[in-house]
Amino acid sequence: MLFAAVKRRSAWLGLASAAYAMAIALWIVIVDSYESSEDIPAGPGLLMFAGFLGSWAGATVHSFIIRRQVFGASGASANDQAVAYAQHRRALREQARELAERDPSMARELRIGRPDLPRQYDDGGLVDVNHVPARVIADLPGMTPALAEQVVKVRETVGSFVSAEDLSAAASLPPNLTPELAEYTIYLP
């Protein structure tokens, strides 16, 4: 409550914080003034119970009531979180592509586009079609195991691909796959 009072600059929340603190202090004073719980008379026992339970339950309920005022909306919806995550992954792919373009040998060392190998660098889910096995290619959006095998056979024949368009043309892939391949693939020499 004190945090909420300071953050919102609210005298009412400050008073509520003081009231909860006084209720806890009352509970401590009453508990401390008796040797055992069996010695506490009914009146002070009721005050002690009210001080403890009132401050605990009251502050908890009060916190939930003012939560949005203090922290804003309760957070992004699941859809908003999913969109933010997808945007983050896209940004990681772009960073990895830029790094690979500047320094291909570092990209290979970081294993960019190689989810089939152990690695630490997060490339956002890129797949280096020139080097991964067919099972990894088959996991790309729109690809099937048969298409992945077809890509690997063409790769063995032509050597390597330079772009999603080159891959689609050389492997005779359906044209609707090219945009997805452009998003998720990289072509390291």
C-alpha positions in Angstrom: 0.0 0.0 0.0 2.8 2.4 0.8 4.3 1.8 -2.7 0.9 2.5 -4.2 0.5 5.7 -2.2 3.9 7.0 -3.2 3.5 6.0 -6.9 0.0 7.5 -7.2 0.8 10.4 -4.8 -2.4 9.6 -3.0 -3.1 10.7 0.6 -6.0 8.2 0.8 -3.7 5.3 0.0 -1.2 6.7 2.4 -3.9 6.7 5.1 -4.8 3.2 4.2 -1.2 2.1 4.4 -1.0 3.7 7.9 -4.2 2.0 9.0 -3.0 -1.4 7.9 0.4 -0.8 9.7 -1.4 0.2 12.9 -3.6 -2.9 12.8 -0.5 -5.1 12.5 1.2 -3.1 15.3 -1.9 -3.6 17.5 -1.7 -7.3 16.9 2.0 -7.4 17.8 1.4 -5.4 21.0 -1.5 -7.6 22.2 0.4 -10.8 21.4 3.5 -9.6 23.1 1.7 -8.5 26.3 0.5 -12.1 27.1 2.6 -15.1 28.1 0.5 -17.6 26.1 -2.5 -17.5 23.8 -4.6 -19.1 26.5 -4.1 -16.1 28.8 -5.6 -13.6 26.3 -9.1 -12.4 27.4 -11.9 -12.3 24.8 -11.9 -8.6 24.2 -8.2 -8.2 23.5 -8.3 -11.5 21.6 -11.0 -10.2 19.4 -8.9 -7.0 18.8 -5.9 -9.1 18.1 -7.8 -11.3 15.6 -9.3 -8.3 13.9 -5.9 -6.6 13.7 -4.2 -9.6 12.1 -7.0 -10.8 9.8 -8.3 -7.3 9.0 -4.9 -6.0 7.9 -4.0 -9.2 6.0 -7.4 -9.7 4.2 -8.2 -6.0 3.9 -4.9 -5.1 2.4 -5.1 -8.0 0.0 -8.5 -7.1 -1.3 -7.6 -3.5 -1.4 -4.5 -4.3 -3.4 -6.6 -6.1 -6.0 -9.0 -3.3 -6.2 -6.4 -0.6 -6.9 -4.1 -2.8 -9.0 -5.0 -1.3 -12.3 -4.8 2.3 -11.0 -1.2 1.6 -9.7 0.2 -0.7 -12.4 -2.1 0.1 -15.4 -3.9 -2.6 -17.3 -3.4 -6.1 -16.0 -1.0 -6.8 -18.8 -1.2 -7.6 -22.4 -3.7 -10.2 -23.6 -2.5 -13.5 -24.8 -2.9 -12.3 -28.4 -0.8 -9.2 -27.7 1.9 -11.3 -26.1 1.9 -13.7 -29.1 2.2 -10.7 -31.5 5.1 -9.2 -29.5 6.8 -12.6 -29.4 6.5 -13.0 -33.2 7.8 -9.5 -33.7 10.8 -10.3 -31.5 11.5 -13.5 -33.4 11.4 -11.5 -36.7 13.8 -8.9 -35.3 16.2 -11.7 -34.3 16.0 -13.2 -37.8 16.8 -9.8 -39.3 19.8 -9.3 -37.0 21.1 -12.7 -37.8 20.8 -12.0 -41.6 22.6 -8.8 -41.2 25.4 -10.5 -39.2 25.6 -13.3 -41.8 25.9 -10.7 -44.6 28.7 -8.8 -42.9 30.6 -11.8 -41.6 29.6 -15.2 -43.1 32.4 -17.0 -41.3 31.1 -15.8 -38.0 27.6 -16.8 -39.0 28.8 -20.3 -39.6 30.7 -20.3 -36.3 27.6 -19.1 -34.5 25.6 -21.8 -36.4 23.1 -19.4 -37.7 20.4 -21.3 -39.5 21.4 -24.6 -38.0 18.8 -25.8 -35.5 20.1 -29.3 -36.0 23.3 -28.5 -34.2 24.0 -27.4 -30.6 24.3 -23.6 -30.4 23.9 -20.6 -28.2 23.1 -17.8 -30.7 19.3 -17.2 -31.1 18.7 -16.5 -34.8 14.9 -16.3 -34.5 14.3 -19.6 -36.2 16.3 -19.2 -39.4 17.1 -22.3 -41.4 20.2 -22.5 -43.6 18.8 -24.5 -46.5 22.3 -25.0 -48.0 23.5 -27.1 -45.0 20.6 -28.5 -42.9 19.2 -32.1 -43.3 15.9 -32.7 -45.0 14.1 -33.2 -41.7 14.8 -29.6 -40.7 13.7 -28.3 -44.1 10.5 -30.3 -43.7 9.7 -28.3 -40.5 9.5 -25.0 -42.5 6.0 -23.6 -43.0 4.4 -25.2 -46.0 7.1 -27.7 -46.6 6.5 -31.5 -46.5 8.9 -34.3 -46.1 8.7 -35.0 -49.8 9.4 -31.4 -50.8 12.3 -31.4 -48.3 13.8 -34.4 -49.9 13.3 -32.8 -53.3 15.2 -29.7 -52.1 18.1 -31.8 -50.7 18.4 -33.8 -54.0 18.5 -30.5 -56.0 21.0 -29.1 -53.5 23.3 -32.1 -54.1 23.1 -31.4 -57.8 23.4 -27.6 -58.0 25.6 -27.1 -55.0 23.9 -24.3 -53.1 21.1 -21.7 -53.3 21.4 -17.9 -53.0 17.8 -17.0 -52.2 14.3 -18.2 -51.6 13.4 -17.4 -55.2 16.5 -19.4 -56.4 15.5 -22.4 -54.2 11.9 -22.3 -55.4 12.8 -22.2 -59.1 15.6 -24.8 -58.9 13.6 -27.3 -56.8 10.3 -26.6 -58.6 8.5 -25.7 -55.4 5.0 -24.3 -55.4 5.2 -20.5 -55.9 3.1 -19.8 -52.8 5.9 -21.1 -50.6 8.4 -18.5 -51.7 7.3 -15.7 -49.2 7.4 -18.1 -46.3 10.8 -19.4 -47.3 12.1 -15.9 -47.7 11.0 -15.2 -44.1 12.5 -18.3 -42.4 15.5 -19.3 -44.5 19.1 -18.1 -45.0 21.6 -19.2 -47.7 25.1 -19.3 -46.4 27.9 -20.3 -48.8 
